[in-house]
Each structure stands twice: as structure tokens, then as C-alpha cells.
Amino acid sequence: MKNSEEQYRSLVNNLNAGVFRFVPTSSGQWKWVNPAFLAIFGYPSIDEMGSIRVIDLFQSEDDYHDLEKIFRRQKLSEILN
């Protein structure tokens, strides 16, 4: 298991595509981003991204809130099943 986690982490950290995890709150809270994500937005670290909220990366706030609703339904579905 540890080996597969290391392989996954290595894969995601070496992708040229931006990958991120966040907490779906009213504006989104960063949990983790890969190096490509930082490079795309020109930040040296996730700490330097403090002024950017996840919601700021969506074309409209409605798009973000639609995604947030999907996550909430998914979470509820996982709890009920």
C-alpha cells in the first residue's frame, strides 16, 4: 500500500497538468496542489496562494456553487450507503 501511494504521489507531482484538492466551502479552501498547478498560476508555494480562493478560479460563482452542491450530494450519498 505504501509503495502504491508513493507511486501515485510521484505520478501526480510530475504531471504537466494542474491537480488540486480543496475543501468545498462557500468559497473553497485549498488542501493541496501539485507543482504544475503552482507553475500555471505563477506561485512558488501553496502558502503564497493565500489571497486566491478556489471560487476565484471558476468562470462564475454559480459554477462553483453547482460543483459544491454535487460534492455535498456525493458526500450525503456516501454516508447513506
URTAKA-V827777 format. One record per residue. N is the residue number from 1. PHI is phi as a letter, one per 20 degrees, with the letter a starting at -180 (* if undefined). PSI is psi in whole degrees, 0 to 359 (NA if undefined). OMEGA is omega in radians with two decimals (999 if undefined). Layout:
# URTAKA-V827777
((N/PHI/PSI/OMEGA) (N/PHI/PSI/OMEGA))
This chain:
# URTAKA-V827777
((1/*/315/-3.14) (2/f/320/3.13) (3/f/317/-3.14) (4/f/325/3.07) (5/f/318/3.12) (6/f/320/3.11) (7/f/318/3.11) (8/f/312/-3.14) (9/g/317/3.12) (10/f/316/3.12) (11/g/309/-3.09) (12/f/322/-3.13) (13/f/340/-3.11) (14/d/2/3.08) (15/f/151/3.03) (16/e/358/3.11) (17/e/144/3.11) (18/f/129/3.11) (19/c/138/3.14) (20/b/161/3.01) (21/c/143/3.10) (22/b/163/3.06) (23/e/120/-3.10) (24/f/86/3.06) (25/d/191/-3.09) (26/g/330/3.10) (27/c/355/3.12) (28/n/139/-3.12) (29/c/125/-3.10) (30/f/137/2.99) (31/d/319/-3.06) (32/a/145/3.02) (33/c/150/3.11) (34/e/167/-3.11) (35/g/324/3.14) (36/f/321/3.11) (37/f/315/3.11) (38/f/317/-3.13) (39/f/319/-3.14) (40/g/319/-3.09) (41/e/1/3.03) (42/m/34/3.12) (43/d/142/3.13) (44/f/337/-3.11) (45/b/165/3.12) (46/f/328/3.12) (47/f/325/-3.14) (48/f/346/-3.14) (49/e/8/-3.06) (50/g/326/-3.09) (51/e/346/-3.13) (52/e/125/3.07) (53/e/155/3.12) (54/g/318/-3.12) (55/g/332/-3.13) (56/f/342/-3.11) (57/e/354/3.13) (58/e/150/-3.13) (59/f/323/3.08) (60/b/155/3.10) (61/f/328/3.11) (62/f/320/3.10) (63/g/316/3.13) (64/f/314/-3.10) (65/f/329/3.03) (66/f/316/3.11) (67/f/319/3.11) (68/g/318/3.12) (69/f/319/3.10) (70/f/315/3.12) (71/f/318/3.14) (72/f/318/3.10) (73/f/319/3.12) (74/f/315/3.13) (75/f/316/3.12) (76/f/319/3.12) (77/f/317/3.13) (78/f/322/-3.13) (79/f/319/-3.08) (80/f/335/-3.09) (81/e/NA/999))
